[in-house]
């Protein structure tokens, strides 16, 4: 069974792969629809890859810009999922920076933070493809 996830940012908005993939990731959606859905592939030891609606992998560019534009998952497309309190998670990029949903620059996500604070925490919401339905990530 494949599980589809949505990332809810600190302001309550969902993360979106603009165009369903191929462009920047932003955290500015109030509803969870196709462009806000992602597949997490577990690589073990809390390392994951993240695929957008179009099947492309999310990447943290060396500049920190988060894009969903890779056809193959290599190092820049790997993230460490860090469990936080109250069911929240943080993502650390291959470059050692935390993904941030600070809303100062058109709500674009960046992997450019050295520590985890509120803007670096996300809640995962899941929607199973089989009949389980929408639920909070355990």
N, C-alpha and C positions, 0 to 999 in steps of 0.2 A: 504494500500500500504506500503510495506517495502522499506526503503531506505538504500542503501549500501553506506558507507563512506570510503574515503581514508584520511589518515592523512599525510599532507605534512609538513616536518620538516623545520627548519631554513635554511638548506643548499639546499632546493629544492627537496630532496629525499623523497620518500614515506616510511612510516612505514610498516614493514612487520612482520607478524607472521610466523616465520620460520616453514617450513613443513605444512603450512596452519593452524597451531595451535599445541599446545603441547610443544612448545619450547619458547625460548626468543623472545622478540620483538626487532627488529633492525630498524634503519632508514638509509637504504643504497640502496634503489631501485629507479632507474630512470624511470621505467614504473609502471603503475598501472594495475596489473593483479590479479588473484584470491587470492594469499597470502597477498596482500596489501588491501584487502577489509574487512570491519568490519561493524557490525550492532550495532547501539547505541540504547539501550532500555531506554526510559525516565522514571525515577522513581519519577519525580516531584522535584521542588525546585532546578533545575539545576543539580540534581544527576542522573548519568547514569551508566549503565553497558555496557561493550563493548564485543561483541562476534566476534571471529575470523571465518575464512572461514569454519573450521570444527565444528563450533557451540560451542566450548569451550570459557569460559569467560576469559577475561584478568584480571590478578591479580597483585597487587603490593605487593611483599613479604616484610616482615619486614626489610630485608636487602636493599630494594629498587629495586631489580631486577624485571623487568617487564616480566611476563610470560603469555602465553595464554594456560593454562593447567587445568582450573577448569570446572567441569561439572555442578556445582551449584553456583549461585551468592549469596555470603554472604557478610559480611562487607568488607573484603579485596578486593573484586571484584567491589566495588562501587567507583566512581570518581565524583568529583564536576567539572562541566564544567564552566570555568570562561571566560567571554567574554572580549576581549581586543580590542585595536584600530585596524582599518583597516581590520576588519573581522577575526582577529586571535583569538585563544582560548588557554587557559592553562588548564591543568588537575591537580587537587589536589587529592592525594590519601586519603584513609581512615586514614592513619597515619599522615596526615597533611603536607605531602611533595609534591612538585611539580614535575611532570614528566619532564625529561630532555632528549634532544637528542644530548648531547655533544658527539663528535665523537672520543674521545680519546681511548675508550676501545671496539674495534671491532664494533662500532656503536650500541651497546646494549643500550636500553632505561633503565633509572633508575628513580625511584621516590625518589629522595634524596636531593632536593634543597629546601632551605628555602624561596626563593623569586623568582619572575618571571622576567627573562631577556630574551634576544633573543633566547637562546637555549631551553627555556621552553615554547615557543610559537609555535603553530601549526595552519595550515590552513586546514579546512575540505572541501573536495570535495565530492559531492554526485553523486550517480548513482542510479536512481529509477529503481525498477524492472519493473514497468509498463512504458509506452512509453515516459516518460519525457526526459530521457537521462542525460548525464553528465552536472553538473552545479556546481558553487561555492556555498558553504553553506551560507545562508542569514545572 
